Every structure is written in structure tokens, then in C-alpha cells.
Amino acid sequence: MSEISKEEQMKQMDEAAAAAEAELNKNYINWTASDVVAWWSVWYLKAGHKRLGRILVAKGRKPKS
């Protein structure tokens, strides 16, 4: 079993968070709370809870278009 470096792991998590954010941005207007729960379940192991939480907090702070 090969282990990846901490830097590579962080890079992969950052990339996953970017993909998760893109998915959220594409769909969130039509989503219910249960859709957000499903989104979180898909992404939290790949991106991490902190990154996903930051995405949601940032979404709440942005002015609505």
C-alpha cells in the first residue's frame, strides 16, 4: 500500500472541495435541505467537513443575485 504525502492529500482535498463547490453553485437554487444533506454525504470524505462548511458559510455571506 502506498501512502501519499500530506501535501498531495491536501491538494486532492482542495480539488474535491472545488468540485463540490461547483456542484453546489450549479444546483443550490433548486435544492432542498435534504439535497444539501445528500451533497454533504457525497463530498465530506473527499473534501473534509471544514472545507464544505467554509463553502456553505461563504455562500451565505455573498449577496444574492
PyMOL commands that set and color helices and strands:
alter all, ss='L'
color gray80, all
select helices_A, chain A and resi 6-30+33-47+49-61
alter helices_A, ss='H'
color red, helices_A
deselect
rebuild
show_as cartoon
